[in-house]
Amino acid sequence: MKVMHLLPSLSSGGVEQVVLELCQGLCEQGVDCVVVSAGGAMVPNIEKTGARHILRPIGRKSIKTFLQVGKMVRLLKEERPDILHLHSRVPAWVGYLACKRLKPAYRPHVITTFHGFHSVNFYSAIMAKGDKVIAVSECMKEHILQHYPNAVSPEHISVIPNSVDVSRNYPEYTPCDKWYESWYSNYPELKGKYTLCLPGRITKLKGATHLAPILKALNERGIPAHAVIVGETKKGKEAVRREIEQTLAEAGQTSNVTWTGHRTDLRDVLCACDVTLSLTLQPESFGKTTLEALALGRPVAGYEHGGVGEQLNVFLPEGRVATKSTDAMVEVLARWYTDRPTPKLPVPAPYRRSDMINAHLELYRGVCLRDS
């Protein structure tokens, strides 16, 4: 079986990581994987799995990208994949239109994955046009059925959550002494503090402006709360960071926040912090970092909507907090300061890496068997 994955690039991000994990697991089971993208730093990692990478500029939101449709037709004829897996909207349009130009005998089966809550419009509707559609959470499935009822039926949607590697993320794991020495050498202000980790890129929707009232209330109770914001401020998002900094300054909490920027050792950071937070103002489709923290046996407190709410239902129901209620979040965190909970473990299906790989493989085989 040959599977071709289409996505914009292989720089960094959740979609790219999922495709990497799929290539690792599928190649190990003898599947021929081909990844088509505009390239990026993750290409060597993709190729280490045994998958091949083909460079194509298919992700840019430009009318010129549709000039790639003809080239994609030729590529599909050359490669003859059994499955064309579309992971993002612009590449999905390129792949879908290319398939339409092929004779039926040459057409691969098309699988699409809704990795996130896209804006609801004709442009996004392409993700509902697969022979089978994957939703990464139950709330994502509900979103698809609500907004694209004429494009896809419930039986054509498979819920396959993103996964966690339980061989790397397990409750007994702890960073080494050398790592802790470096951590506290770089951030001495964290010693003796009740550390609250907020991971993710700096965007308005991540809810970092809610940190100010949470930190203020906890410190006024005598709890030495300190936030650790782990993530980069991408170009064009500097105003968002300034807004967060302003809310912290107005609440007198500037000194109670550490900005680490992007870190490649997030697993260690999650272990070093007391609680991981999810303060997203709109529901996230999944929440990979929160799942990793829970698998590490670390508590997560998050607003109860979206994929994070689903995870907390399974692993730590007491970590579900009324959405956008900073008062409710303060109460949970204050209670956990003296009585930290432990998530329910081991990680159950369908959240393990093997579950995700096998579910994709079963889906691929199922659509291929319809022709036999």
C-alpha positions, 0 to 999 in steps of 0.5 A, a space after each residue: 500500500 502506498 500513502 501520499 500525504 499532502 500538507 503545506 510545509 514541514 517547518 513545525 507545528 501540530 499537523 507536521 508532527 502528526 504526519 511525522 508520527 504517521 510516517 514512523 508508524 506506517 513505514 514500520 508496518 510496511 506501508 510506502 509513505 510519500 510526503 509532499 510539501 514545500 519543505 522545512 526543517 522536519 524533512 530529515 526527520 520524515 526521511 529517517 522514518 523511511 518515507 520519501 519527501 517530494 518538494 512542491 509549493 502547494 501550501 501558499 494561499 495564493 491563486 498561483 498555487 493552483 498552477 501546481 494542479 497540473 504538476 500534481 496530476 503528473 505526480 499522481 500518475 507517476 506515483 500511483 498512490 492508493 491513498 491521498 491523505 489531505 491534511 490542510 486546505 490549500 494542499 487539499 484543493 490542489 490534490 482534490 482538483 488533480 484527482 478530478 482530472 485523472 481517469 477513475 482507474 488512476 484516482 487514489 482514495 481521498 482521505 481528509 483530516 480536520 486537524 483544527 476548527 477552520 472558518 466555515 466557508 466554501 474554501 474550508 469545505 474541501 476538507 469535508 470532501 474526502 471518501 472518508 473524513 477524519 476528526 481528531 476529537 468528538 467535538 470536531 466531528 460535531 463541528 463537521 456535521 453541524 457546518 457541512 451536513 450536505 457534504 458528509 454523513 456521520 458514517 463517513 467520519 472516523 474519530 481518530 484522536 492525535 496520540 501520545 508516545 507512552 514510551 516517552 511520556 510516562 509518570 515515572 519519567 523525570 528530567 536528569 539532574 543536569 537538566 534541572 541545574 540548567 533550568 534553575 540557572 537560567 530561571 532562578 526566579 522559579 525556585 520555591 514557586 508554584 509554577 503554572 505552565 502555559 505552553 503554545 505560541 503567543 496568540 490572543 486565543 491562547 488566553 494568556 491575558 487570563 493569567 493576570 487575574 489568576 496570578 493576582 488572586 493566588 498570590 493574594 492568598 499567599 500562594 507563590 504562583 508563577 506562570 511559565 509561558 513556553 512558546 514563541 512570539 511569531 512575527 506579526 504577533 508582537 502586539 499580542 505579547 504587549 497586550 499580555 504584558 500590559 495586563 500583567 503590569 496592571 495587575 502587578 504580576 510582571 515579576 510572577 511570569 517567566 517567558 522562555 520562548 520556544 523550547 525543544 525540551 517541552 517534556 522536561 518543562 512539563 515535568 518541572 512545572 506543578 500544573 499545566 494550564 489550558 486557557 484557550 478562549 475558543 475550543 481547540 480541536 485536540 490539545 496535544 501538549 495537555 495530553 503529554 502532560 497528563 501522560 507524564 502524570 502531571 495535572 492539567 487544569 483547562 477550560 472545559 470546551 473542545 478536545 482538552 475538555 474531552 481529555 480531562 473527562 477521561 484523565 482528570 475530571 476535576 481539572 475541567 474548569 468553566 470556560 473563561 471563568 478565572 475565579 473557578 480556575 483560581 479555586 482549582 489551582 488553590 486547592 491543588 497547591 496543597 493537594 495535587 491530584 494525579 491523572 488516571 493512568 495508564 493512558 487508555 485507547 484511543 490516545 496511545 500512538 499505536 492506537 492512532 497508527 492502527 486506526 489509520 491503517 484500518 481506515 486505509 485498508 477499508 477504503 482500498 478493500 471496497 475496490 477488491 
